[in-house]
Amino acid sequence: MNEMTIIHIPHASVYIPEEYKDSYRPKVVRHEIDVMTDWFCDSLFDCGAERIVFPVSRLLCDVERFRDDGEEAMAAVGMGAVYENCSDLSPLRQVSAGEREAILRRYYDPHHRRLGKAVRQRLERYGACLIVDAHSFYPTSLPYEQDKSPLRPDFCIGTSAYHTPDAVAEGIAETLRANGYTVAFNTPFAGTMVPMEYYKKDARVHSVMIEVNRRLYLKAPGVKSDGFADTKAVLTECIRLAERLVRE
């Protein structure tokens, strides 16, 4: 099982390469790592499928954003593919156009090539592919977020009208609810990752985003709670179900 599935994990790393560290204020970057990192998602979503984990912090490069700031809505608040602002919209760092492009070529482009290759291999072998876009979210809304609702579900399922089969989204939601969790679709975050070469072009590429409320498995930033094992178990159940439904 899970041979058809790719787990995409873009925001779990806290690593910032040494040559960039001086461009951040120490107290600011520590706070941003605390609130913006998808803590432990690399192990939380470890269910036997191939995981494609971005190796550096999103504070340096966010591979979930469009490469071109002209296409990326979050670029308007300084949080495009290369962040210049913090989660509270205060300045994070200054980045020249040349440095931005160098970061994208060094980190963004190879990551997307790797993801695209993994999708292509599955299409060639199985005729279909399932991407699970794996994230967590802060228990309360952060200033940069568009959704300010104080009521946050345990899990958010992000979908694409083109790439997310209804049966997959509903099956995941039913499994979570059966285990006692609250679920919302595209709230507080919407959409799901699909490589640009397949985006709205190839319906054989299926994708669903699963966002986990950190209150379920974190005691504090970087510290797992007693709920970690149960959260991981239900995610594994959901991902295995999703692949079965895609195969059908």
Secondary structure, DSSP 8 states (H G I E B T S, - for coil): --TTEEEEE-S------HHHHTTS-HHHHHHHHHHHS-TTHHHHT-SSSEEEE--S-TTT--TTS-SSGGG-GGGGGTBSSSB-B-TTSSB-----HHHHHHHIIIIIHHHHHHHHHHHHHHHHHHS-EEEEEEEEE-SS--TT-S---S---SEEEE--TTTS-HHHHHHHHHHHHHTT--EEESSSS------TTTTTT-TTEEEEEEEEEGGGTEEETTEE-TTHHHHHHHHHHHHHHHHHHHH-
